[in-house]
Amino acid sequence: MPSLASRIEEVASAIVAERGREQERADRHFRQLLEMLGPRIRYLGARYGLSDMREDAWQACALGIHRALLSYEPGKASFSTHATWQMRGELQSLRHRVRLDQRDSAKAAGITTVAIEGLRQGEARQLFEIVDDEAQPDVERAASDHLAYRSISALLDRLEATPSDRSTMLAALFGDSPLGATREQREKDRQVVRRLSRNCRKLVAG
């Protein structure tokens, strides 16, 4: 007759295996959803002037879709409409981080983003000056956030993180609102973030 310890081990292993199958199914469905919404993602990326940053725009939209799945209430609106608003919010946030001159206040002041690479090429080689010293911290913060976003994304690529885990991690680090619609979901999200953070640290240290 099996011992109590062996039965506990058997039941726990079965639960973990079932959870893995559920996660695999969820990730497969999420990838299918991303593929079906692909044309809309590309359209919104172009609409927000992020065609030159397709990978970042795609990640932002994936994050928006993940948020939409957590907050969607069938019957109130179609999921496509709900997801579109979430994607718009993430793309707007991304554009504000990397396109400071697109804000209304920047347009009113006639501020233009200058690419350093462009200054090294032909007629674009010219002098310019900073007209607002107080803007420097905001510029540096936006650049830092963007570099951090790209670095974390690269680490998640190396870890082969699932789409849903990747979205959870990026939302926790760069999102403007808390994750998870319920206490149980928030706890699951925290576990995902802790696990990925630990694995990212190991990659950097190794």
SVG drawing of the C-alpha trace seen along z (x, -y; Angstrom):
<svg xmlns="http://www.w3.org/2000/svg" viewBox="-24 -78 53 80">
<polyline fill="none" stroke="black" stroke-width="0.4" points="0.0,0.0 1.5,-3.4 2.6,-5.6 1.0,-8.9 4.1,-10.7 4.2,-9.0 0.5,-9.7 1.0,-13.3 3.9,-13.4 1.7,-11.8 -1.2,-14.2 1.1,-17.2 2.9,-16.1 -0.5,-15.6 -1.6,-19.1 1.7,-20.6 1.4,-18.7 -2.2,-19.8 -1.2,-23.4 1.5,-23.1 -1.0,-21.8 -3.4,-24.7 -0.6,-27.2 0.4,-25.6 -3.1,-25.9 -3.4,-29.5 -0.2,-30.4 -1.3,-28.7 -4.5,-30.6 -2.7,-33.9 -0.4,-33.4 -3.5,-32.7 -5.1,-35.9 -2.0,-37.9 -1.9,-36.5 -5.6,-37.3 -5.1,-40.8 -1.9,-41.3 -3.4,-43.6 -4.8,-45.9 -1.6,-45.9 0.3,-47.0 -2.3,-49.6 -2.2,-51.1 1.6,-51.1 1.7,-53.1 -1.1,-55.4 0.9,-56.2 4.0,-56.9 5.9,-53.8 6.5,-52.1 10.3,-52.3 9.9,-50.5 7.7,-47.6 9.1,-45.2 8.5,-47.6 5.1,-48.5 4.2,-44.8 5.3,-44.2 3.2,-47.1 0.1,-45.8 0.7,-42.3 0.7,-43.9 -2.5,-45.7 -4.2,-42.5 -3.0,-40.8 -4.6,-43.6 -7.8,-43.3 -8.1,-39.6 -7.8,-40.3 -10.5,-43.0 -12.8,-41.8 -16.5,-41.5 -18.5,-39.7 -21.7,-41.5 -20.5,-45.0 -18.5,-45.4 -16.8,-43.2 -13.4,-42.0 -11.9,-43.6 -13.1,-47.0 -12.0,-46.4 -8.5,-45.2 -8.1,-48.1 -8.6,-50.7 -6.0,-48.8 -3.6,-48.7 -4.1,-52.4 -3.2,-53.1 0.0,-51.1 1.1,-52.6 0.4,-56.1 2.5,-55.3 5.3,-54.0 5.2,-57.0 5.4,-59.4 8.5,-57.5 10.3,-57.6 8.7,-60.5 8.8,-63.4 8.2,-65.9 4.7,-64.4 3.2,-65.8 1.0,-68.8 3.2,-70.9 6.3,-70.0 4.4,-70.8 3.4,-74.2 7.0,-75.0 8.3,-73.8 10.4,-71.0 11.8,-68.4 13.5,-65.1 17.0,-65.1 18.6,-61.7 22.3,-61.6 23.0,-59.3 21.4,-61.9 23.8,-64.6 26.7,-62.5 25.4,-62.2 26.0,-64.8 23.9,-68.0 22.4,-66.9 25.7,-67.6 24.8,-70.7 25.0,-72.3 22.0,-72.5 21.5,-73.6 19.3,-72.6 16.8,-75.3 15.2,-73.9 17.7,-72.6 14.8,-71.5 13.8,-69.0 17.0,-67.1 15.9,-64.9 12.7,-63.9 14.7,-63.1 17.2,-61.0 14.4,-59.2 12.6,-58.4 15.9,-57.2 16.6,-55.1 13.1,-53.5 13.5,-52.7 16.9,-51.1 15.6,-49.1 12.6,-48.0 14.8,-46.7 17.2,-45.0 14.4,-43.2 12.9,-42.2 16.2,-40.7 16.6,-38.8 13.0,-37.4 13.9,-36.3 16.9,-34.4 14.7,-32.8 12.1,-31.9 9.4,-33.3 5.8,-32.6 3.8,-35.4 1.6,-35.7 4.5,-35.6 6.4,-38.2 3.3,-40.5 2.9,-40.1 6.6,-41.0 6.6,-44.0 3.3,-45.3 4.7,-45.0 7.9,-46.9 6.6,-49.5 2.8,-49.5 0.8,-52.4 -1.8,-50.3 -1.7,-47.3 -1.9,-43.8 -4.7,-41.3 -8.4,-42.0 -8.7,-39.7 -6.6,-38.9 -5.8,-35.4 -4.7,-36.8 -2.5,-39.4 -0.8,-36.7 -0.2,-34.6 1.2,-37.7 3.6,-38.3 4.8,-34.8 5.5,-35.1 7.4,-38.4 9.5,-36.9 10.4,-33.8 11.4,-35.8 13.3,-38.4 15.3,-35.6 16.1,-34.0 17.0,-37.3 19.4,-38.0 21.0,-34.6 21.5,-35.3 23.1,-38.7 25.4,-37.3 26.3,-34.2"/>
</svg>
